[in-house]
Amino acid sequence: MFNSRSNYRTVVRIDIKDKDPFVNTDAEPKDNISTWGFIFRAGMRYLKIFIIFYAIAASIYYYVFGTLPGIENIPGL
């Protein structure tokens, strides 16, 4: 009826040994960009993160205080 051995899973060892570990040493990077390209990408990445977190914080601030932070310093608003 009930076979208690069916609950056990057989563990199979994965062969993790690479045949030639130095086969890809001469390969070029997949994305070969310049220094300015790297700086631009990093800047855009952190700018997006800053905008998202600022939007979250500003919406909480607006909900609590009824105005956006810094708006009271702008004349006419």
Buried (B, 14 or more C-beta within 10 A) or exposed (E): EEEEEEEEEEEEEEEEEEEEEEEEEEEEEEEEEEEEEEEEEEEEEEEEEEEEEEEEEBEEBEEEEEEEEEEEEEEEE
